[in-house]
Amino acid sequence: MRLRVEFTTEPFDLDEPPAHALVAREVMETAALDAVEVGPFGNTAEGRADEVLSAVDTVLRKALEAGATRVSLQVNVINTAGEGGR
């Protein structure tokens, strides 16, 4: 199964990225994920379910430790050919 995760960390700082955003970016960019997109107001990544879930766990832990007061995320199953429509 493949998953897509979209997430944001808060609070926002429009002048420079806060520590929690930098930590989350580093986790996603170094994880074994496909199609990682990091933006100022949201991040997305795709990959195998176990890799995405592991990265999400790490993002949550590290972002909160680095000062995030809120992490919003959405996880979607990606339909791929050859997987029975799951």
N, CA, C and O of each residue as an XYZ file, in Angstrom:
344
protein
N       0.853     -1.186      0.000
C       0.000      0.000      0.000
C       0.886      1.232      0.000
O       1.927      1.276      0.656
N       0.451      2.226     -0.748
C       1.149      3.508     -0.776
C       0.276      4.578     -0.125
O      -0.951      4.552     -0.221
N       0.947      5.518      0.540
C       0.248      6.602      1.228
C       0.806      7.945      0.803
O       1.955      8.058      0.376
N      -0.037      8.961      0.929
C       0.378     10.354      0.757
C       0.083     11.066      2.075
O      -1.020     10.954      2.611
N       1.052     11.785      2.588
C       0.853     12.573      3.795
C       1.011     14.047      3.446
O       1.903     14.437      2.693
N       0.126     14.848      4.012
C       0.206     16.299      3.911
C       0.183     16.826      5.338
O      -0.651     16.405      6.140
N       1.093     17.748      5.665
C       1.105     18.252      7.040
C       1.652     19.670      7.108
O       2.382     20.132      6.232
N       1.267     20.332      8.182
C       1.804     21.646      8.528
C       2.136     21.660     10.007
O       1.514     20.960     10.806
N       3.121     22.465     10.358
C       3.452     22.674     11.764
C       3.215     24.141     12.081
O       3.389     25.009     11.226
N       2.826     24.402     13.287
C       2.549     25.773     13.725
C       3.237     26.019     15.060
O       3.540     25.055     15.763
N       3.492     27.236     15.431
C       3.034     28.488     14.834
C       3.877     28.872     13.626
O       5.043     28.494     13.507
N       3.245     29.641     12.727
C       3.912     30.142     11.533
C       4.799     31.321     11.900
O       4.526     32.048     12.855
N       5.845     31.495     11.141
C       6.697     32.676     11.226
C       7.006     33.068      9.796
O       7.714     32.343      9.096
N       6.493     34.193      9.353
C       6.659     34.596      7.962
C       8.046     35.161      7.665
O       8.431     35.259      6.500
N       8.805     35.534      8.703
C      10.127     36.106      8.484
C      11.193     35.038      8.240
O      12.044     35.190      7.364
N      11.143     33.968      9.013
C      12.093     32.873      8.835
C      11.463     31.582      9.350
O      10.628     31.614     10.255
N      11.856     30.462      8.782
C      11.259     29.189      9.210
C      11.596     28.890     10.669
O      12.759     28.973     11.065
N      10.593     28.546     11.468
C      10.858     28.202     12.864
C      11.556     26.838     12.966
O      11.539     26.042     12.028
N      12.158     26.598     14.109
C      12.908     25.352     14.319
C      12.062     24.117     14.034
O      12.556     23.157     13.442
N      10.789     24.126     14.449
C       9.957     22.939     14.236
C       9.722     22.668     12.756
O       9.611     21.511     12.350
N       9.647     23.722     11.944
C       9.474     23.541     10.500
C      10.746     22.995      9.868
O      10.677     22.151      8.975
N      11.892     23.459     10.313
C      13.166     22.968      9.787
C      13.387     21.505     10.141
O      13.872     20.731      9.315
N      13.035     21.125     11.363
C      13.171     19.736     11.783
C      12.250     18.840     10.950
O      12.670     17.781     10.486
N      11.008     19.258     10.762
C      10.061     18.471      9.969
C      10.564     18.323      8.535
O      10.465     17.244      7.951
N      11.098     19.391      7.974
C      11.647     19.343      6.608
C      12.788     18.340      6.516
O      12.851     17.547      5.577
N      13.681     18.378      7.487
C      14.823     17.461      7.484
C      14.369     16.004      7.562
O      14.894     15.147      6.851
N      13.399     15.731      8.421
C      12.886     14.359      8.551
C      12.340     13.873      7.216
O      12.659     12.765      6.782
N      11.524     14.688      6.564
C      10.905     14.264      5.315
C      11.932     14.107      4.201
O      11.840     13.177      3.399
N      12.900     15.000      4.146
C      13.881     14.943      3.068
C      14.865     13.793      3.230
O      15.436     13.338      2.239
N      15.076     13.312      4.445
C      16.022     12.222      4.663
C      15.335     10.865      4.779
O      16.012      9.837      4.800
N      14.017     10.839      4.854
C      13.290      9.569      4.920
C      13.272      8.912      3.542
O      13.489      9.570      2.524
N      13.014      7.621      3.524
C      12.957      6.868      2.262
C      11.586      7.047      1.623
O      10.821      6.090      1.493
N      11.280      8.287      1.223
C       9.977      8.620      0.644
C      10.146      9.101     -0.787
O      11.235      9.493     -1.205
N       9.041      9.064     -1.532
C       9.020      9.536     -2.916
C       8.307     10.885     -2.956
O       7.487     11.184     -2.088
N       8.615     11.684     -3.945
C       7.852     12.898     -4.251
C       7.663     13.813     -3.045
O       6.547     14.259     -2.779
N       8.727     14.093     -2.322
C       8.652     15.003     -1.179
C       8.595     16.436     -1.696
O       9.432     16.858     -2.494
N       7.589     17.178     -1.225
C       7.462     18.597     -1.559
C       7.339     19.378     -0.259
O       6.429     19.147      0.537
N       8.262     20.299     -0.057
C       8.280     21.102      1.157
C       7.963     22.533      0.768
O       8.587     23.096     -0.131
N       6.983     23.122      1.455
C       6.597     24.493      1.167
C       6.479     25.302      2.438
O       6.576     24.749      3.533
N       6.272     26.605      2.314
C       6.200     27.458      3.494
C       4.962     27.213      4.359
O       4.982     27.495      5.557
N       3.896     26.696      3.770
C       2.667     26.493      4.540
C       2.184     25.052      4.546
O       1.115     24.763      5.084
N       2.945     24.152      3.962
C       2.543     22.760      3.959
C       3.566     21.892      3.263
O       4.359     22.367      2.450
N       3.538     20.633      3.588
C       4.485     19.675      3.067
C       3.727     18.427      2.639
O       2.727     18.062      3.257
N       4.198     17.778      1.592
C       3.594     16.522      1.157
C       4.701     15.531      0.839
O       5.817     15.906      0.478
N       4.361     14.260      0.984
C       5.282     13.194      0.612
C       4.470     11.943      0.328
O       3.364     11.767      0.839
N       5.036     11.087     -0.489
C       4.408      9.811     -0.813
C       5.419      8.706     -0.607
O       6.629      8.923     -0.670
N       4.896      7.509     -0.359
C       5.776      6.359     -0.230
C       5.027      5.146      0.252
O       3.805      5.155      0.396
N       5.786      4.103      0.496
C       5.199      2.874      1.038
C       4.643      3.178      2.431
O       5.172      4.020      3.157
N       3.579      2.484      2.781
C       2.879      2.766      4.043
C       3.817      2.748      5.239
O       3.767      3.660      6.064
N       4.668      1.741      5.359
C       5.538      1.659      6.534
C       6.518      2.823      6.593
O       6.827      3.315      7.679
N       7.010      3.269      5.445
C       7.939      4.399      5.424
C       7.236      5.711      5.770
O       7.773      6.525      6.521
N       6.040      5.914      5.227
C       5.281      7.142      5.516
C       4.910      7.193      6.994
O       5.077      8.229      7.638
N       4.414      6.094      7.534
C       4.000      6.083      8.939
C       5.185      6.293      9.872
O       5.058      6.963     10.897
N       6.317      5.734      9.530
C       7.518      5.943     10.339
C       7.946      7.413     10.295
O       8.307      7.990     11.320
N       7.904      8.008      9.107
C       8.270      9.423      8.975
C       7.296     10.309      9.734
O       7.718     11.275     10.371
N       6.009     10.007      9.683
C       5.007     10.790     10.409
C       5.279     10.729     11.912
O       5.224     11.752     12.595
N       5.570      9.548     12.423
C       5.892      9.400     13.850
C       7.075     10.288     14.223
O       7.041     10.988     15.235
N       8.118     10.254     13.402
C       9.307     11.050     13.677
C       9.027     12.545     13.563
O       9.493     13.331     14.389
N       8.269     12.939     12.542
C       7.919     14.357     12.392
C       7.160     14.850     13.615
O       7.477     15.909     14.157
N       6.167     14.094     14.053
C       5.388     14.512     15.221
C       6.264     14.687     16.446
O       6.198     15.715     17.120
N       7.072     13.702     16.731
C       7.925     13.752     17.923
C       8.919     14.911     17.868
O       9.041     15.682     18.819
N       9.623     15.024     16.749
C      10.672     16.040     16.651
C      10.120     17.454     16.527
O      10.683     18.389     17.096
N       9.028     17.620     15.794
C       8.450     18.963     15.659
C       7.927     19.465     17.005
O       8.129     20.628     17.355
N       7.266     18.603     17.748
C       6.767     19.009     19.063
C       7.922     19.324     20.008
O       7.864     20.293     20.765
N       8.969     18.505     19.961
C      10.149     18.773     20.792
C      10.807     20.090     20.422
O      11.406     20.745     21.274
N      10.702     20.488     19.144
C      11.346     21.718     18.661
C      10.452     22.946     18.796
O      10.812     24.022     18.317
N       9.287     22.805     19.441
C       8.468     23.970     19.731
C       7.154     24.093     18.982
O       6.444     25.081     19.167
N       6.803     23.128     18.144
C       5.497     23.201     17.474
C       4.394     23.114     18.524
O       4.466     22.315     19.458
N       3.386     23.940     18.354
C       2.236     23.900     19.261
C       1.052     23.202     18.609
O       0.047     22.909     19.257
N       1.194     22.940     17.298
C       0.137     22.244     16.573
C       0.738     21.609     15.318
O       1.541     22.226     14.619
N       0.339     20.383     15.051
C       0.715     19.717     13.811
C      -0.583     19.198     13.203
O      -1.287     18.391     13.811
N      -0.890     19.665     12.009
C      -2.082     19.208     11.303
C      -1.623     18.288     10.181
O      -0.718     18.621      9.416
N      -2.269     17.116     10.094
C      -1.867     16.225      9.027
C      -3.040     15.451      8.467
O      -4.070     15.258      9.113
N      -2.838     15.021      7.245
C      -3.827     14.203      6.548
C      -3.064     13.094      5.852
O      -2.036     13.343      5.222
N      -3.559     11.872      5.962
C      -2.944     10.728      5.302
C      -3.976     10.108      4.384
O      -5.100      9.829      4.800
N      -3.591      9.889      3.127
C      -4.485      9.286      2.141
C      -3.847      8.053      1.536
O      -2.637      8.009      1.314
N      -4.677      7.045      1.269
C      -4.231      5.875      0.529
C      -4.226      6.255     -0.945
O      -5.187      6.841     -1.445
N      -3.151      5.923     -1.631
C      -3.027      6.208     -3.051
C      -3.400      4.957     -3.820
O      -2.830      3.889     -3.596
N      -4.349      5.086     -4.717
C      -4.727      3.968     -5.584
C      -3.668      3.798     -6.652
O      -3.334      4.739     -7.372
N      -3.150      2.598     -6.744
C      -2.161      2.320     -7.772
C      -2.584      1.104     -8.573
O      -3.217      0.192     -8.042
N      -2.240      1.093     -9.824
C      -2.574     -0.046    -10.695
C      -1.903     -1.302    -10.166
O      -0.761     -1.267     -9.708
N      -2.620     -2.403    -10.234
C      -2.067     -3.674     -9.798
C      -2.233     -3.962     -8.327
O      -1.745     -4.985     -7.846
N      -2.908     -3.092     -7.594
C      -3.121     -3.337     -6.169
C      -4.579     -3.587     -5.862
O      -5.009     -3.385     -4.726
N      -5.338     -4.014     -6.822
C      -6.718     -4.382     -6.569
C      -7.610     -3.227     -6.223
O      -8.635     -3.430     -5.573
N      -7.262     -1.989     -6.636
C      -8.114     -0.837     -6.366
C      -8.058     -0.352     -4.937
O      -8.911      0.426     -4.509
N      -7.060     -0.804     -4.192
C      -6.932     -0.363     -2.809
C      -6.054      0.826     -2.703
O      -5.833      1.335     -1.604
